[in-house]
Amino acid sequence: MSSLAFTLNGRAVTVAAEPATLLVELLRGPLGLTGTHVGCDTAQCGCCTVLLDGEAVKACSMLAVQAQGRSITTVEGLARADGTLHPVQEGFIACHGLQCGFCTPGMMMAATGLLGSNPQPTEADIEQALEGNLCRCTGYVNIVAAVKHASTLMIAEAK
């Protein structure tokens, strides 16, 4: 077992993990953050997407030990400390960007990663950022609209 120390959703965490433990297993198991879903186990569906130092990564293809000393944000960490929703969460609600909800956490985290680096993405930018995140229900139109809406909210907040 290795002792890992990293920042998780803004809080310092120290946890023990076997060297071969995947980040998604650590998050869902000992850390109890089940918003990060397990879908394909092959980094194809994106429902396990989290932010690693602000960049969207698939937690099923990353060893937990790779998180050592880094910052991880899961869907549980998106809402603000006072409980208000993140603009991406607001966008998904306002634009009906979810149906069954299985892909939603990964979509939200991929969108948050995009908006962190590109606050005014084009539709093509959004589609590219969400590539590799699969949804069986929505047809993606409302998801793209949700990300656009979130961008608008974030820009308005910044003013």
N, C-alpha and C positions, 0 to 999 in steps of 0.2 A: 504494500500500500504506500502511496505517496500522499503527502499533505500538500494540498493546493490552496493558494491564497490569491483571490482576485476580487474584483468589484462586481457585484451582481445587483442590477437594478438600483444602483446608487449606494449600495451598502457593502462594506468589507465582509468577505466570507472566507472562512477557512474550512476545508472539508477534506476527508480522506477518500482516495479513489485508487483503484487498481490501474496500472499503466495502460491497459487496453480498453478502459472504459471510454465510451463515446460521450461527447458533451451532452447529447440529447438524453442519454441514460442517466447521467449525473443530475441534470436539471429535473427530470421527471421523477427520479427515484429519491435519493437522499435529500434533495433540495425541495421536493414537493411542488415544483412549478409545472403543472400539467397542461398549461396553455400552449407549450411547445409540443406540437403533435408529432407522432411517429406515423409515417405513411408507407413509404416504399423501402426505406432502409438503404437506398442506393443513390441518394441525392438527386433523384429525378423529379419529385413532386413538389418540393419546397415547403411543405407544411411544417417543417422543423426549423425554418429560418429564424435566426436571432441576429442581433447586432453585436459584432465583436469590434471594439474600439470604433463604433459608429458605422461600420461596414457590414452589409448583409452577408451572412454566411449560413451554410446549411449545417446544423448541429449534428446531423447523423453521419457526416463525413469528416468530423473533427474529433480528435482525441481530447478528452477533458484536460489532460496535462498541458495541452497547447494554450489553455486559458490562463495559465500561471502568470500573475502580475498584470493581467489585462482587464478590460472592462467589458462586461456582457450585459446586454439589455434584452429581456424577453418581453412578450406581449403584456405580462403582468406589470412590467415596469414602465409602460407607456403613460398611463394616467399620472397626473400631477399629484404631488404630496397632499394637496387639499381635496383630492378626489375628482377634480374636474377632468374631463376627457381630453386626451391629446387630439389635435386637429385631424390626424389620420383616423382615429376612432370616430370622431364626429362626422368626417366625410363618408365613412362606410355606412353610418346610420342614415345620414341625410340622403345619400344617393342609392340606398338599397344595394350596397356592394357585397352583400352576403346572402346566402340562402341556408344551406345546411350548416355552414360555419366551420367545416373541417379544415378548409384551406385558409380561412380568415386570419388566424394568427400569423402564418407565414407571409401572406399577402400584405398584411399591415406592417410587418417588420421590413419586408423588401421595400415597400413604399416609403417607410420612415428613413431607411438608409438612402434611398434616392433623394428625398427632399432635404436630407442633411447635407448632401453634396451639390444638389441642383434644386434650389428653391422654386424655380419657374420652369419646370420641364414641359417639353412639347408632348403631344400624344405619342409620338414615336419614342421619345425618351422613356416615357412611362411603360410602354409596351416592352421595350428592351429591358428595363429594370425588372419587370415582372416575368420575363422569359425564364422558364424553369420552375415556375410556380403554377401548378395545375389546379384548375377548378372544373368540377364536373357539372356544376349547376347554373352558373350565371352567364356564361358566354362572354365574360370579361368586360362587356360594355359598361356596366355599372361600376365595376371595379376601377376602370380607367377614369370614369367620371368622379368617383370617390377620391382618387388621388389628386385630380385637378382641383376638386373642391377643397381638399386639405391644403393644397398649395396656396389657394386664395386666402384661406383662414390664417395660415402661417405668415403670409405677407402682410395681411391686415394687422396681426398681432405685433409684428416687428416695427410698425409705424408708430 
